[in-house]
Amino acid sequence: MKAQAVLGSAAVGVGFGTLLLPAVALADTTVSPATTPVGGTVVLTATTCNPKDGDVIFHVTGPNRDQNVRSTTAAAGGGLSAELFTAGFTLGTYTVAATCGNGSSAGSAQFTVTPIGGAPAGGGGSSAGGTTAAVAFTAGGALLGAGATGLVVLLRRRRHAGAVA
């Protein structure tokens, strides 16, 4: 019976840990290419947004921008995408944060605007390998560690209570 109680407690802990993992660990927003000259085009894609949930909003911020780009265009690999023309953009790095039609975050990515004839276009920016994902995985690891510590404490208390009795 004791083993069932410990397993039950562990299962509940894992369930709560799963619910508490940040949604950003599952989010994926990409910008391709990651580097573009002034007047170039970048493709913004939120792969985790379901087109059935409605439009995705890409919020673009940077040296001279704070604008929203709405998209209803289905992306070839899944999700929704939009094209953004960089004519009139100031040189620098811009951040794109995506919000799905159901209100959930689809992560963020960055791209850089360079001078015409500047650096060649990059492969694309993504939130999957960025700081946001690292924070999410760190939080998941902390939850796992806390669960394991709680299990050890629980087992020690039960052993101690059995010895006292």
Secondary structure as UniProt FT lines:
FT   HELIX           2..20
FT   HELIX           23..25
FT   STRAND          29..32
FT   STRAND          35..37
FT   TURN            38..39
FT   STRAND          41..46
FT   TURN            47..48
FT   HELIX           51..53
FT   STRAND          56..62
FT   TURN            63..64
FT   STRAND          65..71
FT   STRAND          73..74
FT   TURN            76..77
FT   STRAND          80..85
FT   TURN            87..88
FT   STRAND          92..99
FT   TURN            101..102
FT   STRAND          105..114
FT   TURN            116..117
FT   STRAND          125..126
FT   TURN            128..129
FT   HELIX           131..164
//
